Amino acid sequence: MSVAHILHRVADYEAWRKVYDSVGEMQKDGGVTQESVHRMVDDPNNVLVIHHFDNVETARAFFSREDLRDAMQRSGVQGEPRVELFE
């Protein structure tokens, strides 16, 4: 099993969350087996997303998807997200 931690700042959490919730099928198709979202206590537009995958290759393929990049842009992600993969 592999776990991805994705840390990024968003312009507006509520707007970001609507887009995030709308891409559940993309996550499932991309191999996400579990997911959770967390907001920084003192900075609610600083978001940590945790995704679980069967393996690191599936995780890497998911994060290279063009439709994922498009969704992140639409949702108001600011700057380049920090993506860390763990096994």
C-alpha positions as a LaTeX table, in Angstrom:
\begin{tabular}{lrrr}
\hline
Residue & $x$ (\AA) & $y$ (\AA) & $z$ (\AA) \\
\hline
Met1 & 0.00 & 0.00 & 0.00 \\
Ser2 & 1.12 & 3.56 & $-0.72$ \\
Val3 & $-0.03$ & 6.78 & 0.88 \\
Ala4 & 0.13 & 10.24 & $-0.68$ \\
His5 & 0.10 & 13.44 & 1.34 \\
Ile6 & $-0.84$ & 16.47 & $-0.75$ \\
Leu7 & $-0.42$ & 19.85 & 0.91 \\
His8 & $-1.60$ & 22.98 & $-0.84$ \\
Arg9 & $-3.06$ & 26.41 & $-0.30$ \\
Val10 & $-6.44$ & 27.20 & $-1.84$ \\
Ala11 & $-8.04$ & 30.56 & $-2.56$ \\
Asp12 & $-11.34$ & 29.58 & $-0.90$ \\
Tyr13 & $-11.88$ & 26.27 & 0.90 \\
Glu14 & $-15.62$ & 26.06 & 0.17 \\
Ala15 & $-15.09$ & 26.59 & $-3.58$ \\
Trp16 & $-12.19$ & 24.10 & $-3.55$ \\
Arg17 & $-14.27$ & 21.52 & $-1.68$ \\
Lys18 & $-17.08$ & 21.63 & $-4.25$ \\
Val19 & $-14.65$ & 20.73 & $-7.03$ \\
Tyr20 & $-12.89$ & 18.11 & $-4.87$ \\
Asp21 & $-16.22$ & 16.43 & $-4.07$ \\
Ser22 & $-17.16$ & 16.42 & $-7.76$ \\
Val23 & $-14.13$ & 14.34 & $-8.83$ \\
Gly24 & $-14.79$ & 11.23 & $-6.75$ \\
Glu25 & $-15.15$ & 9.07 & $-9.85$ \\
Met26 & $-11.83$ & 10.36 & $-11.20$ \\
Gln27 & $-10.19$ & 9.40 & $-7.91$ \\
Lys28 & $-11.73$ & 5.92 & $-8.00$ \\
Asp29 & $-10.73$ & 5.45 & $-11.66$ \\
Gly30 & $-7.22$ & 6.63 & $-10.77$ \\
Gly31 & $-6.77$ & 4.02 & $-8.06$ \\
Val32 & $-7.53$ & 6.00 & $-4.89$ \\
Thr33 & $-8.74$ & 3.43 & $-2.35$ \\
Gln34 & $-9.21$ & 5.80 & 0.62 \\
Glu35 & $-9.17$ & 9.56 & 0.97 \\
Ser36 & $-9.43$ & 12.22 & 3.65 \\
Val37 & $-9.24$ & 16.01 & 3.76 \\
His38 & $-7.87$ & 18.11 & 6.62 \\
Arg39 & $-7.63$ & 21.86 & 7.15 \\
Met40 & $-4.86$ & 23.58 & 9.09 \\
Val41 & $-6.22$ & 24.77 & 12.44 \\
Asp42 & $-5.00$ & 28.37 & 12.18 \\
Asp43 & $-5.15$ & 28.64 & 8.38 \\
Pro44 & $-8.30$ & 26.97 & 6.97 \\
Asn45 & $-7.25$ & 27.59 & 3.35 \\
Asn46 & $-4.17$ & 25.43 & 3.89 \\
Val47 & $-5.36$ & 21.91 & 3.03 \\
Leu48 & $-3.88$ & 18.45 & 3.51 \\
Val49 & $-5.35$ & 15.66 & 1.37 \\
Ile50 & $-4.43$ & 12.05 & 2.11 \\
His51 & $-4.95$ & 9.42 & $-0.58$ \\
His52 & $-4.26$ & 5.69 & $-0.32$ \\
Phe53 & $-3.30$ & 3.57 & $-3.35$ \\
Asp54 & $-2.44$ & $-0.10$ & $-3.88$ \\
Asn55 & 1.09 & 0.83 & $-4.99$ \\
Val56 & 3.35 & 3.78 & $-5.74$ \\
Glu57 & 3.14 & 3.31 & $-9.52$ \\
Thr58 & $-0.63$ & 3.83 & $-9.41$ \\
Ala59 & $-0.15$ & 6.92 & $-7.25$ \\
Arg60 & 2.39 & 8.42 & $-9.64$ \\
Ala61 & 0.12 & 7.76 & $-12.61$ \\
Phe62 & $-2.78$ & 9.44 & $-10.81$ \\
Phe63 & $-0.80$ & 12.60 & $-10.06$ \\
Ser64 & 0.32 & 12.89 & $-13.68$ \\
Arg65 & $-3.28$ & 12.98 & $-15.01$ \\
Glu66 & $-4.19$ & 16.05 & $-17.02$ \\
Asp67 & $-7.79$ & 16.00 & $-15.75$ \\
Leu68 & $-6.47$ & 16.13 & $-12.18$ \\
Arg69 & $-4.37$ & 19.20 & $-13.01$ \\
Asp70 & $-7.41$ & 20.80 & $-14.64$ \\
Ala71 & $-9.54$ & 20.12 & $-11.55$ \\
Met72 & $-6.90$ & 21.58 & $-9.26$ \\
Gln73 & $-6.74$ & 24.72 & $-11.37$ \\
Arg74 & $-10.55$ & 25.05 & $-11.43$ \\
Ser75 & $-10.72$ & 24.61 & $-7.68$ \\
Gly76 & $-8.40$ & 27.49 & $-6.88$ \\
Val77 & $-5.24$ & 25.69 & $-5.80$ \\
Gln78 & $-2.54$ & 28.32 & $-5.42$ \\
Gly79 & 1.02 & 27.52 & $-6.43$ \\
Glu80 & 2.46 & 24.06 & $-6.86$ \\
Pro81 & 1.06 & 21.42 & $-4.47$ \\
Arg82 & 3.52 & 19.51 & $-2.30$ \\
Val83 & 3.01 & 15.80 & $-3.00$ \\
Glu84 & 4.80 & 13.23 & $-0.84$ \\
Leu85 & 4.54 & 9.48 & $-1.43$ \\
Phe86 & 5.03 & 6.89 & 1.32 \\
Glu87 & 5.08 & 3.08 & 1.34 \\
\hline
\end{tabular}
